[in-house]
Amino acid sequence: AEAQIQKFLANPNTDFVDARFGGHGCFAFRVRRN
């Protein structure tokens, strides 16, 4: 799960991610990278 977030943060073309964690349900957050 953390690797998914790291991969997302490393991609400047992506500003939205929806990741699912076992036991923690689902969460989504937006990141703006210029």
PDB file with SEQRES, HELIX, SHEET and CRYST1 records, atoms N, CA, C and O in Angstrom:
SEQRES   1 A   34  ALA GLU ALA GLN ILE GLN LYS PHE LEU ALA ASN PRO ASN          
SEQRES   2 A   34  THR ASP PHE VAL ASP ALA ARG PHE GLY GLY HIS GLY CYS          
SEQRES   3 A   34  PHE ALA PHE ARG VAL ARG ARG ASN                              
HELIX    1 AA1 GLU A    2  LEU A    9  1                                   8    
SHEET    1 AA1 2 PHE A  16  PHE A  21  0                                        
SHEET    2 AA1 2 GLY A  25  ARG A  30 -1                                        
CRYST1    1.000    1.000    1.000  90.00  90.00  90.00 P 1           1          
ATOM      1  N   ALA A   1       0.844  -1.206   0.000  1.00  0.00           N  
ATOM      2  CA  ALA A   1       0.000   0.000   0.000  1.00  0.00           C  
ATOM      3  C   ALA A   1       0.875   1.251   0.000  1.00  0.00           C  
ATOM      4  O   ALA A   1       0.627   2.190  -0.755  1.00  0.00           O  
ATOM      5  N   GLU A   2       1.888   1.255   0.841  1.00  0.00           N  
ATOM      6  CA  GLU A   2       2.782   2.421   0.884  1.00  0.00           C  
ATOM      7  C   GLU A   2       3.516   2.574  -0.440  1.00  0.00           C  
ATOM      8  O   GLU A   2       3.759   3.688  -0.905  1.00  0.00           O  
ATOM      9  N   ALA A   3       3.863   1.449  -1.037  1.00  0.00           N  
ATOM     10  CA  ALA A   3       4.553   1.504  -2.324  1.00  0.00           C  
ATOM     11  C   ALA A   3       3.653   2.134  -3.377  1.00  0.00           C  
ATOM     12  O   ALA A   3       4.123   2.858  -4.255  1.00  0.00           O  
ATOM     13  N   GLN A   4       2.348   1.854  -3.283  1.00  0.00           N  
ATOM     14  CA  GLN A   4       1.401   2.454  -4.226  1.00  0.00           C  
ATOM     15  C   GLN A   4       1.425   3.967  -4.090  1.00  0.00           C  
ATOM     16  O   GLN A   4       1.429   4.690  -5.087  1.00  0.00           O  
ATOM     17  N   ILE A   5       1.442   4.445  -2.841  1.00  0.00           N  
ATOM     18  CA  ILE A   5       1.434   5.887  -2.600  1.00  0.00           C  
ATOM     19  C   ILE A   5       2.736   6.498  -3.102  1.00  0.00           C  
ATOM     20  O   ILE A   5       2.725   7.561  -3.723  1.00  0.00           O  
ATOM     21  N   GLN A   6       3.865   5.827  -2.835  1.00  0.00           N  
ATOM     22  CA  GLN A   6       5.150   6.352  -3.282  1.00  0.00           C  
ATOM     23  C   GLN A   6       5.180   6.444  -4.802  1.00  0.00           C  
ATOM     24  O   GLN A   6       5.686   7.414  -5.365  1.00  0.00           O  
ATOM     25  N   LYS A   7       4.633   5.425  -5.458  1.00  0.00           N  
ATOM     26  CA  LYS A   7       4.603   5.432  -6.926  1.00  0.00           C  
ATOM     27  C   LYS A   7       3.739   6.581  -7.426  1.00  0.00           C  
ATOM     28  O   LYS A   7       4.070   7.247  -8.408  1.00  0.00           O  
ATOM     29  N   PHE A   8       2.616   6.803  -6.727  1.00  0.00           N  
ATOM     30  CA  PHE A   8       1.711   7.888  -7.093  1.00  0.00           C  
ATOM     31  C   PHE A   8       2.389   9.237  -6.908  1.00  0.00           C  
ATOM     32  O   PHE A   8       2.306  10.106  -7.775  1.00  0.00           O  
ATOM     33  N   LEU A   9       3.058   9.406  -5.773  1.00  0.00           N  
ATOM     34  CA  LEU A   9       3.700  10.683  -5.489  1.00  0.00           C  
ATOM     35  C   LEU A   9       4.842  10.939  -6.460  1.00  0.00           C  
ATOM     36  O   LEU A   9       5.186  12.090  -6.726  1.00  0.00           O  
ATOM     37  N   ALA A  10       5.430   9.874  -6.989  1.00  0.00           N  
ATOM     38  CA  ALA A  10       6.552  10.026  -7.912  1.00  0.00           C  
ATOM     39  C   ALA A  10       6.080  10.362  -9.322  1.00  0.00           C  
ATOM     40  O   ALA A  10       6.892  10.689 -10.188  1.00  0.00           O  
ATOM     41  N   ASN A  11       4.766  10.281  -9.557  1.00  0.00           N  
ATOM     42  CA  ASN A  11       4.234  10.549 -10.890  1.00  0.00           C  
ATOM     43  C   ASN A  11       3.631  11.948 -10.929  1.00  0.00           C  
ATOM     44  O   ASN A  11       2.541  12.156 -10.396  1.00  0.00           O  
ATOM     45  N   PRO A  12       4.308  12.906 -11.543  1.00  0.00           N  
ATOM     46  CA  PRO A  12       3.830  14.287 -11.571  1.00  0.00           C  
ATOM     47  C   PRO A  12       2.579  14.457 -12.424  1.00  0.00           C  
ATOM     48  O   PRO A  12       1.927  15.499 -12.355  1.00  0.00           O  
ATOM     49  N   ASN A  13       2.235  13.458 -13.222  1.00  0.00           N  
ATOM     50  CA  ASN A  13       1.065  13.572 -14.084  1.00  0.00           C  
ATOM     51  C   ASN A  13      -0.203  13.105 -13.387  1.00  0.00           C  
ATOM     52  O   ASN A  13      -1.290  13.151 -13.964  1.00  0.00           O  
ATOM     53  N   THR A  14      -0.063  12.660 -12.155  1.00  0.00           N  
ATOM     54  CA  THR A  14      -1.221  12.151 -11.431  1.00  0.00           C  
ATOM     55  C   THR A  14      -1.526  13.075 -10.268  1.00  0.00           C  
ATOM     56  O   THR A  14      -0.642  13.384  -9.470  1.00  0.00           O  
ATOM     57  N   ASP A  15      -2.774  13.519 -10.166  1.00  0.00           N  
ATOM     58  CA  ASP A  15      -3.135  14.432  -9.084  1.00  0.00           C  
ATOM     59  C   ASP A  15      -4.200  13.816  -8.189  1.00  0.00           C  
ATOM     60  O   ASP A  15      -4.692  14.471  -7.270  1.00  0.00           O  
ATOM     61  N   PHE A  16      -4.560  12.556  -8.449  1.00  0.00           N  
ATOM     62  CA  PHE A  16      -5.580  11.922  -7.621  1.00  0.00           C  
ATOM     63  C   PHE A  16      -5.276  10.435  -7.484  1.00  0.00           C  
ATOM     64  O   PHE A  16      -4.880   9.776  -8.445  1.00  0.00           O  
ATOM     65  N   VAL A  17      -5.467   9.923  -6.283  1.00  0.00           N  
ATOM     66  CA  VAL A  17      -5.249   8.492  -6.067  1.00  0.00           C  
ATOM     67  C   VAL A  17      -6.313   7.955  -5.132  1.00  0.00           C  
ATOM     68  O   VAL A  17      -6.741   8.639  -4.202  1.00  0.00           O  
ATOM     69  N   ASP A  18      -6.737   6.732  -5.381  1.00  0.00           N  
ATOM     70  CA  ASP A  18      -7.705   6.075  -4.515  1.00  0.00           C  
ATOM     71  C   ASP A  18      -7.087   4.748  -4.096  1.00  0.00           C  
ATOM     72  O   ASP A  18      -7.041   3.803  -4.884  1.00  0.00           O  
ATOM     73  N   ALA A  19      -6.618   4.677  -2.867  1.00  0.00           N  
ATOM     74  CA  ALA A  19      -5.931   3.477  -2.397  1.00  0.00           C  
ATOM     75  C   ALA A  19      -6.749   2.772  -1.336  1.00  0.00           C  
ATOM     76  O   ALA A  19      -7.422   3.409  -0.524  1.00  0.00           O  
ATOM     77  N   ARG A  20      -6.684   1.448  -1.351  1.00  0.00           N  
ATOM     78  CA  ARG A  20      -7.443   0.660  -0.381  1.00  0.00           C  
ATOM     79  C   ARG A  20      -6.469  -0.042   0.578  1.00  0.00           C  
ATOM     80  O   ARG A  20      -5.492  -0.660   0.155  1.00  0.00           O  
ATOM     81  N   PHE A  21      -6.761   0.072   1.867  1.00  0.00           N  
ATOM     82  CA  PHE A  21      -5.931  -0.581   2.873  1.00  0.00           C  
ATOM     83  C   PHE A  21      -6.765  -1.595   3.634  1.00  0.00           C  
ATOM     84  O   PHE A  21      -7.887  -1.298   4.044  1.00  0.00           O  
ATOM     85  N   GLY A  22      -6.226  -2.782   3.824  1.00  0.00           N  
ATOM     86  CA  GLY A  22      -6.944  -3.806   4.571  1.00  0.00           C  
ATOM     87  C   GLY A  22      -7.173  -3.347   6.000  1.00  0.00           C  
ATOM     88  O   GLY A  22      -6.224  -3.001   6.704  1.00  0.00           O  
ATOM     89  N   GLY A  23      -8.423  -3.341   6.429  1.00  0.00           N  
ATOM     90  CA  GLY A  23      -8.738  -2.955   7.796  1.00  0.00           C  
ATOM     91  C   GLY A  23      -8.951  -1.464   7.945  1.00  0.00           C  
ATOM     92  O   GLY A  23      -9.553  -1.019   8.923  1.00  0.00           O  
ATOM     93  N   HIS A  24      -8.462  -0.677   6.981  1.00  0.00           N  
ATOM     94  CA  HIS A  24      -8.616   0.770   7.085  1.00  0.00           C  
ATOM     95  C   HIS A  24      -9.587   1.297   6.037  1.00  0.00           C  
ATOM     96  O   HIS A  24      -9.754   2.506   5.878  1.00  0.00           O  
ATOM     97  N   GLY A  25     -10.225   0.370   5.323  1.00  0.00           N  
ATOM     98  CA  GLY A  25     -11.196   0.806   4.326  1.00  0.00           C  
ATOM     99  C   GLY A  25     -10.524   1.454   3.135  1.00  0.00           C  
ATOM    100  O   GLY A  25      -9.518   0.957   2.628  1.00  0.00           O  
ATOM    101  N   CYS A  26     -11.087   2.565   2.692  1.00  0.00           N  
ATOM    102  CA  CYS A  26     -10.642   3.212   1.469  1.00  0.00           C  
ATOM    103  C   CYS A  26     -10.440   4.699   1.730  1.00  0.00           C  
ATOM    104  O   CYS A  26     -11.167   5.290   2.529  1.00  0.00           O  
ATOM    105  N   PHE A  27      -9.484   5.297   1.083  1.00  0.00           N  
ATOM    106  CA  PHE A  27      -9.304   6.732   1.229  1.00  0.00           C  
ATOM    107  C   PHE A  27      -8.807   7.327  -0.078  1.00  0.00           C  
ATOM    108  O   PHE A  27      -8.209   6.632  -0.900  1.00  0.00           O  
ATOM    109  N   ALA A  28      -9.054   8.602  -0.260  1.00  0.00           N  
ATOM    110  CA  ALA A  28      -8.616   9.280  -1.472  1.00  0.00           C  
ATOM    111  C   ALA A  28      -8.085  10.658  -1.098  1.00  0.00           C  
ATOM    112  O   ALA A  28      -8.580  11.285  -0.161  1.00  0.00           O  
ATOM    113  N   PHE A  29      -7.096  11.119  -1.816  1.00  0.00           N  
ATOM    114  CA  PHE A  29      -6.568  12.450  -1.545  1.00  0.00           C  
ATOM    115  C   PHE A  29      -6.012  13.048  -2.834  1.00  0.00           C  
ATOM    116  O   PHE A  29      -5.644  12.328  -3.762  1.00  0.00           O  
ATOM    117  N   ARG A  30      -5.959  14.366  -2.871  1.00  0.00           N  
ATOM    118  CA  ARG A  30      -5.451  15.057  -4.056  1.00  0.00           C  
ATOM    119  C   ARG A  30      -4.111  15.706  -3.742  1.00  0.00           C  
ATOM    120  O   ARG A  30      -3.889  16.214  -2.643  1.00  0.00           O  
ATOM    121  N   VAL A  31      -3.235  15.677  -4.717  1.00  0.00           N  
ATOM    122  CA  VAL A  31      -1.927  16.293  -4.566  1.00  0.00           C  
ATOM    123  C   VAL A  31      -1.654  17.103  -5.823  1.00  0.00           C  
ATOM    124  O   VAL A  31      -1.788  16.604  -6.940  1.00  0.00           O  
ATOM    125  N   ARG A  32      -1.275  18.335  -5.629  1.00  0.00           N  
ATOM    126  CA  ARG A  32      -0.942  19.176  -6.782  1.00  0.00           C  
ATOM    127  C   ARG A  32       0.574  19.311  -6.866  1.00  0.00           C  
ATOM    128  O   ARG A  32       1.228  19.739  -5.915  1.00  0.00           O  
ATOM    129  N   ARG A  33       1.117  18.938  -8.015  1.00  0.00           N  
ATOM    130  CA  ARG A  33       2.560  19.051  -8.221  1.00  0.00           C  
ATOM    131  C   ARG A  33       2.788  19.893  -9.469  1.00  0.00           C  
ATOM    132  O   ARG A  33       2.228  19.614 -10.530  1.00  0.00           O  
ATOM    133  N   ASN A  34       3.610  20.919  -9.334  1.00  0.00           N  
ATOM    134  CA  ASN A  34       3.868  21.800 -10.470  1.00  0.00           C  
ATOM    135  C   ASN A  34       5.298  21.621 -10.969  1.00  0.00           C  
ATOM    136  O   ASN A  34       5.705  22.280 -11.925  1.00  0.00           O  
TER     137      ASN A  34                                                      
END                                                                             
